[in-house]
Amino acid sequence: MKPLTHGGGVAQAARQLGIPAAEILDFSASINPLGVPEPVLQAARAALIEAAHYPEIDAASLREALAEHHGLPAENLLPGSGSTELLYLLPQVLRPRRALLVMPAFSEYERALLQAQVQLDFFPLSPEDGFQLDPDKLLRALTPDTDLILLANPGNPSGAGIDPDVIESLTRKVREQAVVAVDEAFADFCPQRSIIERVAGHGNLYVFRSLTKFYAIPGLRAGYLAGPTRGIARLAAARLPWTLSTPALAAAKACLGEDEYRRRTLATIPLLREDLVQGLDALGLQVFPGEANYLLGRLPDGAPDAASLAAGLRPQGILIRDCDDFPPLDGRYLRLAVRSADENRRLLQALAALLR
């Protein structure tokens, strides 16, 4: 299995460059630029006192808090140590035979499915169509053996959103054949795209959620899965115990109470994103419409490729995401997180110098 690359290698970059990690400008990982809410930090710090004891074996208190937050029965929810833990758990437990994977996509999907010995088919979305999903075309791509459809909403790295009614209609049409699994890791940035509150009405719909991107706590690892009661029970019975630490549990529960932080984020990110779009457009990049806290851009013909730009920015302490390993994309594509206005300006200035 080929090695995977991800954004967010701040510690490694800091060691290589000999500078503090705080001086790295990381546009390669899409984390809320507003930073960790102070009450969430306080909750994690206070929970360290309990480190002398085991954490909850099954994260039951977080499960109950998530149920109240989403208005769902607790039996439809399963917390995890980040959504990636649950992305690996689902195929190991449900044992699909053949999956249709909507691309381009987070590389851990393919790895999780291959580890579960699932046969894979790929459904590539087109940049010419703005990476929009055509559900009828997807249905025609199913084989008689396809029993899992995996997609992200919004897409990663495209940022393109899918109407939840489209996903619900797809779920109904394949209910006798396939499970539909939707990764909503970035849906908090575009909550109108989420279908999570509809899972209780479907026996074949699963939704992955992350708390780490929106609340800026990737180092604490907290996420969850929503799905049908019977399936969630099977997954809960198979998962490892104590996967969430006590500080992670405390921080995750504190996140759910951050109403003002959510309002501020949803007011701020679109403004920062649009300013970054304009700056990238002025540099000649084709920027695809995105609804999350990152943007996908295609470099103009004749410009250095994304890997060259990443190599040129790295000595300046700036990290970006080369999308060459997001098939069907190639080395002309890069993904950039939306950061603060000053940080975005620094990136644009550095890119301008390299593109000249």
BATOR-44078 format. One record per residue (C-alpha): residue in one letter; x, y, z; residue number from 1. Coordinates in Angstrom, 2 decimals. Layout:
residues N
> code_c1_c2_c3_pos
> A_X_Y_Z_NUM
...
END
This chain:
residues 356
> code_c1_c2_c3_pos
> M_0.00_0.00_0.00_1
> K_1.44_3.36_-1.04_2
> P_2.43_5.82_1.72_3
> L_-0.09_8.59_2.31_4
> T_0.62_12.28_2.62_5
> H_-1.46_14.77_4.60_6
> G_-1.43_18.42_5.45_7
> G_-0.51_19.71_8.86_8
> G_3.12_18.63_9.22_9
> V_3.95_21.58_11.45_10
> A_6.17_19.76_13.94_11
> Q_8.29_18.20_11.20_12
> A_8.63_21.49_9.32_13
> A_9.63_23.33_12.49_14
> R_12.37_20.76_13.19_15
> Q_13.68_20.90_9.63_16
> L_13.70_24.69_9.51_17
> G_14.97_25.15_13.04_18
> I_12.20_27.54_14.04_19
> P_9.41_27.34_16.65_20
> A_6.23_25.64_15.50_21
> A_4.32_28.84_16.31_22
> E_6.17_30.58_13.47_23
> I_4.92_28.14_10.83_24
> L_2.06_29.39_8.65_25
> D_0.16_26.21_7.90_26
> F_-2.12_26.54_4.88_27
> S_-1.89_22.78_4.30_28
> A_-4.32_21.80_7.09_29
> S_-7.78_23.36_7.14_30
> I_-8.26_24.45_10.74_31
> N_-10.50_27.30_11.92_32
> P_-8.32_30.46_11.97_33
> L_-10.26_31.81_14.96_34
> G_-8.33_29.32_17.08_35
> V_-9.44_27.17_20.00_36
> P_-12.34_28.67_21.98_37
> E_-11.05_29.62_25.42_38
> P_-13.73_27.60_27.30_39
> V_-12.67_24.52_25.34_40
> L_-9.04_25.03_26.37_41
> Q_-10.11_25.55_29.97_42
> A_-12.15_22.35_29.95_43
> A_-9.24_20.32_28.56_44
> R_-6.82_21.77_31.11_45
> A_-9.17_21.12_34.02_46
> A_-9.65_17.53_32.87_47
> L_-5.93_16.81_33.21_48
> I_-6.51_16.50_36.95_49
> E_-8.47_13.33_36.18_50
> A_-5.59_11.77_34.24_51
> A_-4.87_9.52_37.23_52
> H_-8.08_7.65_36.36_53
> Y_-9.22_5.85_33.24_54
> P_-11.41_7.89_30.91_55
> E_-14.96_6.78_30.16_56
> I_-14.69_3.43_28.44_57
> D_-17.31_4.30_25.81_58
> A_-17.48_8.14_25.88_59
> A_-21.06_7.87_27.16_60
> S_-21.28_11.46_28.41_61
> L_-20.20_12.80_25.02_62
> R_-22.74_10.56_23.31_63
> E_-25.52_12.03_25.44_64
> A_-24.27_15.58_24.82_65
> L_-24.21_14.96_21.06_66
> A_-27.74_13.55_21.19_67
> E_-29.00_16.73_22.85_68
> H_-26.98_18.92_20.47_69
> H_-28.40_17.32_17.31_70
> G_-31.83_16.34_18.60_71
> L_-31.13_12.66_17.90_72
> P_-31.51_9.55_20.06_73
> A_-28.21_8.62_21.69_74
> E_-28.53_5.19_20.07_75
> N_-27.92_6.84_16.69_76
> L_-24.53_8.28_17.70_77
> L_-21.05_6.90_18.30_78
> P_-18.15_9.13_19.47_79
> G_-14.63_8.38_18.33_80
> S_-11.05_9.56_18.53_81
> G_-11.53_11.75_15.50_82
> S_-13.75_10.71_12.62_83
> T_-10.83_8.83_11.06_84
> E_-11.08_6.12_13.73_85
> L_-14.68_5.56_12.70_86
> L_-13.88_5.68_8.98_87
> Y_-11.66_2.65_9.55_88
> L_-14.12_0.94_11.89_89
> L_-17.16_1.05_9.59_90
> P_-15.86_-1.20_6.77_91
> Q_-14.25_-3.57_9.26_92
> V_-17.62_-4.14_10.93_93
> L_-20.18_-3.78_8.12_94
> R_-17.98_-5.78_5.72_95
> P_-19.09_-4.30_2.38_96
> R_-18.05_-6.31_-0.66_97
> R_-17.70_-3.49_-3.18_98
> A_-17.60_0.26_-2.67_99
> L_-18.03_3.22_-4.99_100
> L_-15.75_6.05_-3.86_101
> V_-16.48_9.59_-5.04_102
> M_-13.22_11.31_-6.03_103
> P_-11.17_13.43_-5.45_104
> A_-11.26_12.47_-1.80_105
> F_-9.41_12.21_1.51_106
> S_-6.82_9.47_1.00_107
> E_-7.72_7.61_4.20_108
> Y_-11.02_6.47_2.62_109
> E_-9.24_4.27_0.12_110
> R_-6.81_2.97_2.72_111
> A_-9.58_2.10_5.19_112
> L_-11.52_0.22_2.53_113
> L_-8.51_-1.66_1.21_114
> Q_-7.54_-2.74_4.74_115
> A_-11.04_-4.23_5.03_116
> Q_-10.48_-6.01_1.70_117
> V_-13.28_-4.13_-0.04_118
> Q_-13.25_-4.08_-3.83_119
> L_-13.12_-0.46_-5.01_120
> D_-14.62_1.45_-7.89_121
> F_-14.06_5.17_-8.37_122
> F_-16.48_7.88_-9.42_123
> P_-14.43_10.94_-10.43_124
> L_-15.98_14.40_-10.30_125
> S_-14.94_16.85_-12.99_126
> P_-13.28_20.25_-12.51_127
> E_-15.10_21.36_-15.67_128
> D_-18.37_20.87_-13.75_129
> G_-17.06_22.51_-10.59_130
> F_-16.87_19.07_-8.92_131
> Q_-20.66_18.94_-8.70_132
> L_-22.21_15.53_-8.08_133
> D_-24.64_14.19_-10.68_134
> P_-26.70_11.63_-8.70_135
> D_-28.21_10.01_-11.80_136
> K_-24.76_9.46_-13.28_137
> L_-23.60_8.02_-9.95_138
> L_-26.51_5.58_-9.89_139
> R_-25.58_4.41_-13.39_140
> A_-22.03_3.76_-12.13_141
> L_-23.21_1.22_-9.53_142
> T_-22.59_-2.44_-10.18_143
> P_-24.90_-5.21_-8.94_144
> D_-22.34_-5.88_-6.18_145
> T_-21.96_-2.29_-4.97_146
> D_-23.10_-2.15_-1.37_147
> L_-21.33_1.00_-0.12_148
> I_-21.20_4.54_-1.53_149
> L_-18.73_6.88_0.19_150
> L_-18.61_10.62_-0.44_151
> A_-17.78_13.86_1.34_152
> N_-20.01_16.91_1.79_153
> P_-18.49_19.43_1.33_154
> G_-15.92_17.76_-0.88_155
> N_-12.27_17.65_0.10_156
> P_-10.24_19.16_-1.52_157
> S_-12.84_20.77_-3.80_158
> G_-15.00_22.45_-1.14_159
> A_-18.07_21.82_-3.33_160
> G_-21.30_21.25_-1.44_161
> I_-24.15_18.84_-2.16_162
> D_-27.80_19.59_-1.38_163
> P_-28.83_17.24_1.46_164
> D_-32.07_16.51_-0.42_165
> V_-29.95_15.03_-3.21_166
> I_-28.16_12.76_-0.75_167
> E_-31.41_11.73_0.91_168
> S_-32.96_10.90_-2.46_169
> L_-29.90_8.83_-3.36_170
> T_-30.12_7.04_-0.01_171
> R_-33.74_6.09_-0.65_172
> K_-33.06_4.86_-4.17_173
> V_-30.29_2.47_-3.05_174
> R_-31.80_1.41_0.28_175
> E_-32.24_-2.21_-0.85_176
> Q_-28.69_-2.41_-2.19_177
> A_-26.17_-0.10_-0.54_178
> V_-25.14_1.92_2.49_179
> V_-24.52_5.61_1.84_180
> A_-21.70_7.00_4.02_181
> V_-21.19_10.77_4.03_182
> D_-18.12_12.44_5.51_183
> E_-19.21_15.80_6.93_184
> A_-15.84_16.64_8.48_185
> F_-16.18_20.27_7.33_186
> A_-19.97_20.60_7.40_187
> D_-19.90_22.88_10.44_188
> F_-18.58_25.56_8.07_189
> C_-21.68_25.16_5.85_190
> P_-24.34_23.71_8.18_191
> Q_-27.06_23.99_5.53_192
> R_-25.33_21.08_3.73_193
> S_-25.60_18.65_6.63_194
> I_-27.89_15.64_6.56_195
> I_-26.99_14.38_10.03_196
> E_-30.35_15.13_11.61_197
> R_-32.07_12.83_9.07_198
> V_-30.14_9.65_9.88_199
> A_-32.79_8.25_12.21_200
> G_-35.18_7.99_9.27_201
> H_-32.93_5.77_7.14_202
> G_-31.53_2.29_7.71_203
> N_-28.65_2.78_5.26_204
> L_-27.33_6.29_5.98_205
> Y_-24.19_7.00_8.01_206
> V_-22.67_10.44_8.61_207
> F_-19.13_11.08_9.89_208
> R_-18.47_14.31_11.78_209
> S_-15.32_15.93_13.13_210
> L_-14.91_18.38_16.00_211
> T_-11.25_19.05_15.25_212
> K_-11.47_21.33_12.20_213
> F_-14.19_23.78_13.19_214
> Y_-13.11_24.08_16.82_215
> A_-9.36_24.03_16.03_216
> I_-8.47_21.03_18.23_217
> P_-6.87_18.52_15.82_218
> G_-4.35_17.51_18.47_219
> L_-7.10_16.32_20.81_220
> R_-8.80_13.94_18.31_221
> A_-12.56_14.01_18.70_222
> G_-15.29_13.10_16.24_223
> Y_-18.40_10.99_15.93_224
> L_-20.57_8.92_13.64_225
> A_-24.35_9.08_13.23_226
> G_-26.33_6.25_11.72_227
> P_-29.13_3.70_12.13_228
> T_-29.58_2.24_15.59_229
> R_-28.76_-1.36_14.66_230
> G_-25.63_-0.46_12.73_231
> I_-24.35_1.91_15.41_232
> A_-24.84_-0.84_18.01_233
> R_-22.71_-3.23_15.94_234
> L_-19.98_-0.62_15.56_235
> A_-20.06_0.26_19.26_236
> A_-19.68_-3.40_20.20_237
> A_-16.62_-3.78_17.96_238
> R_-14.66_-0.63_18.75_239
> L_-11.69_-0.49_21.10_240
> P_-12.26_0.77_24.65_241
> W_-10.97_4.11_26.01_242
> T_-10.24_5.65_22.61_243
> L_-11.00_9.19_23.80_244
> S_-8.82_10.63_26.54_245
> T_-10.38_12.52_29.43_246
> P_-9.13_15.93_28.15_247
> A_-10.47_15.13_24.66_248
> L_-13.87_14.22_26.11_249
> A_-14.00_17.41_28.16_250
> A_-12.97_19.56_25.20_251
> A_-15.47_17.89_22.86_252
> K_-18.37_18.49_25.24_253
> A_-17.29_22.11_25.72_254
> C_-17.27_22.62_21.94_255
> L_-20.97_21.84_21.74_256
> G_-21.80_24.81_23.96_257
> E_-19.91_27.35_21.86_258
> D_-22.88_29.04_20.16_259
> E_-21.27_32.48_19.92_260
> Y_-18.05_30.99_18.50_261
> R_-20.11_29.21_15.84_262
> R_-21.91_32.43_14.89_263
> R_-18.63_34.35_14.73_264
> T_-16.98_31.68_12.60_265
> L_-19.87_31.52_10.14_266
> A_-19.80_35.32_9.80_267
> T_-16.01_35.57_9.44_268
> I_-14.91_32.67_7.23_269
> P_-16.89_33.69_4.10_270
> L_-15.31_37.17_4.20_271
> L_-11.78_35.82_4.60_272
> R_-12.44_33.19_1.93_273
> E_-13.68_35.74_-0.61_274
> D_-10.66_37.99_-0.02_275
> L_-8.37_35.01_-0.60_276
> V_-10.30_34.08_-3.76_277
> Q_-9.74_37.58_-5.14_278
> G_-6.05_37.50_-4.30_279
> L_-5.53_34.11_-5.94_280
> D_-7.54_35.15_-8.96_281
> A_-5.29_38.19_-9.38_282
> L_-2.32_35.81_-9.49_283
> G_-3.89_33.90_-12.36_284
> L_-5.15_30.84_-10.51_285
> Q_-8.49_29.25_-11.34_286
> V_-10.21_29.08_-7.96_287
> F_-13.12_26.67_-7.59_288
> P_-16.19_27.75_-5.60_289
> G_-15.89_26.32_-2.09_290
> E_-18.12_26.38_0.97_291
> A_-15.67_25.41_3.71_292
> N_-12.50_26.92_5.18_293
> Y_-10.22_25.98_2.29_294
> L_-9.96_26.63_-1.43_295
> L_-8.88_24.50_-4.36_296
> G_-6.98_26.30_-7.08_297
> R_-5.50_25.33_-10.43_298
> L_-2.25_27.01_-11.40_299
> P_-2.07_28.78_-14.76_300
> D_-0.32_27.15_-17.68_301
> G_3.37_27.97_-17.70_302
> A_3.53_28.52_-13.94_303
> P_5.54_26.29_-11.60_304
> D_3.62_23.22_-10.45_305
> A_2.19_22.88_-6.94_306
> A_5.10_20.77_-5.68_307
> S_7.59_23.43_-6.79_308
> L_5.58_26.15_-5.08_309
> A_5.35_24.09_-1.90_310
> A_9.12_23.58_-1.97_311
> G_9.69_27.30_-2.51_312
> L_7.36_28.35_0.29_313
> R_8.59_25.85_2.87_314
> P_11.91_27.64_3.67_315
> Q_9.78_30.71_4.39_316
> G_7.82_28.73_6.99_317
> I_4.70_28.51_4.80_318
> L_3.04_25.14_4.14_319
> I_0.54_24.46_1.35_320
> R_-1.14_21.27_0.11_321
> D_-0.03_19.90_-3.25_322
> C_-3.03_17.98_-4.63_323
> D_-1.16_15.67_-7.01_324
> D_-2.11_12.71_-4.76_325
> F_-5.85_13.52_-4.95_326
> P_-6.75_11.63_-8.14_327
> P_-8.02_12.59_-10.67_328
> L_-6.24_15.88_-9.91_329
> D_-2.66_16.47_-11.02_330
> G_0.31_18.63_-10.09_331
> R_-1.39_21.84_-11.26_332
> Y_-3.76_21.83_-8.27_333
> L_-3.20_23.07_-4.74_334
> R_-5.43_23.39_-1.68_335
> L_-5.10_26.36_0.65_336
> A_-6.66_26.79_4.07_337
> V_-8.41_30.07_4.80_338
> R_-6.48_31.78_7.58_339
> S_-6.52_35.30_9.05_340
> A_-6.45_38.36_6.79_341
> D_-2.80_39.14_7.62_342
> E_-1.71_35.53_7.12_343
> N_-3.58_35.29_3.83_344
> R_-1.80_38.46_2.64_345
> R_1.56_36.97_3.55_346
> L_0.75_33.86_1.55_347
> L_-0.34_35.87_-1.48_348
> Q_2.83_37.96_-1.38_349
> A_5.00_34.87_-1.17_350
> L_3.10_33.17_-3.99_351
> A_3.37_36.27_-6.15_352
> A_7.15_36.30_-5.78_353
> L_7.43_32.65_-6.78_354
> L_4.99_32.93_-9.69_355
> R_6.91_35.88_-11.10_356
END
